[in-house]
């Protein structure tokens, strides 16, 4: 299963757009999703080099980063990660 960290902000319109899609994928067991608000997790956001929202970080089971999608990236690119 793909592990996805979703970094978001409550005021971010693109974040609000992708949230139900990612939540649905998680509910179907297609991804393991962790949602993190950058404003409530600033030290962790800095450590993860989050520079904008939304940011999706795809990790393997050992926590190694496999892919990163930032800002306005099409949903198709999110789905093409293996």
Residue pairs with C-beta under 8 A, 6 or more apart in sequence:
1 29
1 30
1 31
1 32
2 30
2 31
2 32
2 58
2 81
3 31
3 32
3 34
3 58
3 59
3 60
3 61
4 22
4 31
4 32
4 33
4 34
4 56
4 57
4 58
4 59
5 34
5 36
5 48
5 55
5 56
5 57
5 59
6 15
6 18
6 19
6 22
6 33
6 34
6 35
6 36
6 54
6 55
6 56
7 36
7 38
7 45
7 48
7 50
7 53
7 54
7 55
7 56
7 57
8 15
8 19
8 35
8 36
8 37
8 38
8 53
8 54
9 15
9 37
9 38
9 39
9 53
10 37
10 39
12 53
12 54
14 53
14 54
14 71
14 72
15 53
15 54
18 54
18 75
18 78
19 35
21 75
22 31
22 33
22 56
23 33
25 31
25 33
26 32
26 33
36 44
36 45
38 45
38 50
38 53
48 55
48 57
51 70
52 70
52 71
53 71
54 69
54 70
54 71
55 68
55 69
55 70
55 71
56 68
56 69
56 70
56 73
56 78
57 65
57 67
57 68
58 65
58 66
58 67
58 68
58 81
59 65
59 66
60 66
66 81
67 81
69 77
69 78
